[in-house]
Amino acid sequence: MTIVNPHGESYRVPLERAGAFKVENMGISIGITGAMVDKLGRYEDTGLTPEEIKRIIVENGKLHKKID
């Protein structure tokens, strides 16, 4: 869903990849709800940093190579 920006330090979600979402007035602020927000929330709930997630992905790839 996300794309790394050219400088590699942040991400963006092109609207054509975002799926359905809503921008809503939530009292004192405006918020976004939908699949992309749910996915981000699930990542945040892990408590892992982006660096930790990258390390897990690399380690998982090494494990798959050993198994195959």
C-alpha positions in Angstrom: 0.0 0.0 0.0 2.8 2.4 0.8 5.7 3.7 -1.4 9.0 4.8 0.0 9.7 8.4 -0.9 12.8 9.1 -3.0 15.0 10.2 -0.1 14.1 6.9 1.7 13.1 8.4 5.0 9.3 8.5 4.8 6.4 6.9 3.0 3.4 7.9 1.0 0.1 6.2 0.1 -1.1 6.9 -3.4 -4.8 7.3 -3.4 -5.3 4.6 -6.0 -3.7 2.2 -3.5 -5.4 3.4 -0.4 -8.7 1.6 -0.8 -11.8 3.0 0.7 -11.3 5.6 3.4 -13.2 8.4 5.0 -12.1 11.8 6.2 -14.3 12.7 9.2 -14.8 15.5 11.6 -14.2 13.9 15.0 -15.1 16.8 17.3 -12.0 18.8 17.9 -9.9 17.3 15.1 -10.3 15.8 11.6 -9.4 12.1 11.2 -9.0 9.4 8.6 -10.6 6.0 8.9 -10.4 3.0 6.7 -8.2 0.0 5.6 -4.9 2.0 5.4 -5.4 3.4 8.9 -6.3 -0.1 10.3 -3.1 -1.6 8.7 -1.0 1.2 10.2 -2.6 0.7 13.6 -1.8 -3.0 13.5 1.8 -2.2 12.9 1.9 0.3 15.6 0.3 -2.1 18.1 3.2 -4.4 17.7 5.4 -1.9 19.5 8.2 -2.6 17.0 10.2 0.1 15.3 10.6 0.1 11.5 14.2 -1.0 12.0 13.1 -4.0 14.1 10.5 -5.0 11.5 13.2 -4.8 8.8 15.5 -7.0 10.9 12.7 -9.6 11.4 11.9 -9.6 7.6 15.6 -10.2 6.9 15.9 -13.0 9.5 12.7 -14.6 8.2 14.1 -14.6 4.7 17.2 -16.3 5.9 15.1 -18.9 7.7 13.1 -19.6 4.5 16.3 -20.1 2.5 17.5 -22.7 5.1 14.2 -24.5 5.0 13.9 -24.6 1.2 
